[in-house]
C-alpha cells in the first residue's frame, strides 16, 4: 500500500500480518497494530511521523524501517528484544540516549549518527576510550 495517500493504519479484524509496508503515505501515528502479534517487519518510510510511540507493543519486530519522517526522538525500543534492523535516517533526531547498554567502542559513531544530533548520552556503558570520536 505504498503511495496511496493513506492517513492512518487500518488492519482488518482477525488479520495478523507478518509484514506491513506503508511507505510514502500521510500516516502521522503508529496505531491500530496492537493485535498484530505476528508482525515481524514494519516499514513506514516517507510518512508524517513525529513520534515512535506505539512501536513498544510490537514485541516480535525484527525490522523497523522509519526513514524520512519527522521523528525527533528515539523511543519505545526497550522491549523490542527481537529487533535486528532499525532505520531512522532522514529524521530530525536531536537527542540519543544510549545509557545503560554494553557499548564498548565509539569508532563507528562519527560516520553513523545524524549531523543534527545535539545530545548523546552514553552513561553506564563499557566504553574504554572516549577519544575514538575525536575526528
N, C-alpha and C positions, 0 to 999 in steps of 0.2 A: 504494500500500500504506500509506496514511495511517491511523493509529489502529488498527493490527492487533495491538498488543501484542508486536511483534517485538523480540527481544533482540539480534539480530545481522543483518548484511547478508549475504544469500546470493544469489549470481549463478550461474545455471546454466552449466555448461561450454559454451564456444563462443558464449555470449551476450556482446555488446558494445554495451550501450545508450548512447544519447547523453544521456538524461535519467534521473535516478533521484530520485524523491520518496518519502521515507520519514519524513514528519513525524509527530509525536505518537505515537512508539513508545517502547521502552525500550532503545534502542541506546546502548551505552557506548563503543564503539570504531569508528573509521573503518578498516575492514579488508575483505579479500576483494575489493578493487577493482583490484588490480594489473594484471589483464588487460583492464581496461576502457579501452583507449587512445582510444576514440572518445567517451568521456564528456565532455560539454560543460557539463552542469548537474547539480549535486548539491544536494539540499535535505534536511537532517536537523534541521529546526526542532522544538523541543519534545521532545528526547530526553534522554539522561543523559550526554552527552559532557562530559568534563573536560579532555581534550586534543584538539588538532587533528592529532596525529601520524597519518600516513597520507595526508594530502592532497598532500604533496610529490611523490608518484608520479603524480598525476593532471595531467600537464603540459598537457592540452588544455582544462582547465576554463575557462569564461568566466564562469560564475555559481556562487558558493559561498554557500549560504544556511544558516547555523548559529545562528539566534537562539534564545533561551530554552532554553539548555542550562546547564551549569555550567563552561564553559570559563574557565580562569584566566589563560592566556597565549596570545598570538598566535604561531603557529609554522608552519613548513612552506610559507610562501608565496613564498619567494625564487625558486624555479624555475617558478612559475606565470605565465609571461610573457603568456599569453592572458587572464588573469583581468581582467574588466572590472567585475564587480559582486560585492561582498562584504558580507554582512550578519551581524554578530556582536552585534546588540543583545540586551539581556536576559541577558547572561552575567556572569561575575564577574571580568572582566579588570582587573587592578590594575597591570600593567606593560605599557608600549607602547614598543618600541624601533624608532625610525624613523631611526636614524643611517645615513649613507652613501647618502642618496637625493638628489633635486634639489628638495626642498621649498623654495619661495621665499616663501610667505606663511603666516601663522598666523591670519589673520582668521576662518576658519570653526571654529577649534579650540574655543572655549568652548561652542559650540552642538552640536558633533558628537561629542565624546568623552564616555565614560561618567563619571558622578559618582563612581564607585568607583575611578577611576584614581588611583594613588598615585605612580607613576614614569613620566615621559615623557622619553625620550632622543631628541634631535634633532641630535646632534653630526654634523659633516661634511655639512651641508646648505648651502643658499644663502639662508638667512634674513637679511633686512636689518634688520628692526625687531621686536625681541622684545616691545616694548610693545603689539603688536597683541592680546595675550591678557590685558591688564591689567584687563579688565572683570570 
